Amino acid sequence: TFDGAAQLLGKPAPMPILQGVELSLRDMPGLHLLGYGRGTDTSLHRKVRALSQMRLGRARQMVEKLNALGYPLDYDEIAREAKGSVGRPHIARAMVSRGYVADTREAFDRFLADGAPAYVAGERLSMAEALPLMRESGFVPVLAHPMELEKTGALLRHLLGVWQEQGLRGVEVYHPSAGWSAAPRRCGRGRPMMWRNCCKQWKLLKSCDRYKMKKYRIAIRKGC
């Protein structure tokens, strides 16, 4: 993360340090973009800081809505627990700890999901805005967990081509949402084999989420 990498600046490290960021995009539900790179005060860093400040205001508004609904929470207490930017997951965990809901899923389903009683819309970039921003800042943009997008294979293949033209350089092929069994070779929704073939077809990098990091290496090539 930006904060974690900043703490390592100027300190000896056994390997090069890459920063990582994940942006939620407004184009469609579940669309996220990962970015890997270096630098300390790029356009991307400044935009992320601005979005984080907006996020803080949004989280405070959601807590105020919950208070008005009869579920009192202390925003400052949640912020201390979060130790940084406050988001819906932090609020959901606070609701669980107060006994208002059984688990975080219930908190989202009943109160915090899009359109729910305590939801407040956030400021987000579009894919067309985020891709060039990452590229001009020296970051490698990677499509996160495409298997979670509720779109048909044909539409996803079309979007992948469009996003590649806008600057997309990779796809998070290995992710728990993909499943791990064998799958057809055609590019589309579903398991890793499909997305591996997509990457081969479009000459995109393949990446994995942190849970599969030991099994699959992330390849980020110099100059991409």
Phi, psi and omega in degrees: 000166178300314182295317180296318179294323181298326180291340182264354182301131178081359180255146179296140180221146182287352182206161177299141181262123174253140175270150178230145178216148175233124181251133170274129185252157188268354186299319182200157179301137176082001182275115181234149179234126176267150176223135180234132180179197181233184182105158184236337182216054180275175175301324179295315178302315182294320179294318180297320178298319179296317179295325179296320178295319177296324180296322178299316178296322180294316180298319179297320179296322179293321176297319178298321177296318179296320177300317180293332180279355179099019178238077186296132176224153178257110183301316182299323177295318178296318180297321178295320179293323182290330181055042181160213180296134180266130178231181181302322179301324179293319178294320180298318179294324177296322178294323178295315182295331177276352179083013181285331180221162182283324181204175183293330178300316179297321179301317179290312184300319186270330191230325194249348180291163179308126178086354179285166188303327182257007184287140173231125182296141180254164177277125180225154174276161170268165177299321180296334177273320186288322184298306178296329178298315178294316183295316181291341178267003178083021181255151178265114181276132182230129178291125182273142174025067181296341181295341182274354180281128182277066180226157179287160179302319182297317180292320179296322178296320178297313181297323180299319177294318178297313182294326177297319178297331180276352176128001179297136183240352181195172180224138176282087186289318185259111184207146181306330181290349183277336190078170187228010180271173180296154183212162177303158184277354183283141180289131178172199177291151174129222196270172187306321183303320179300313185283333172298319179290327174301313182297321178296317180297317185262004180056049179253153175289152177250137178226171179227160176282171187297334183287339179250014185299325182289335184266325182233131180275144172276127179255111175239111188266143180299133177090358179284000000 
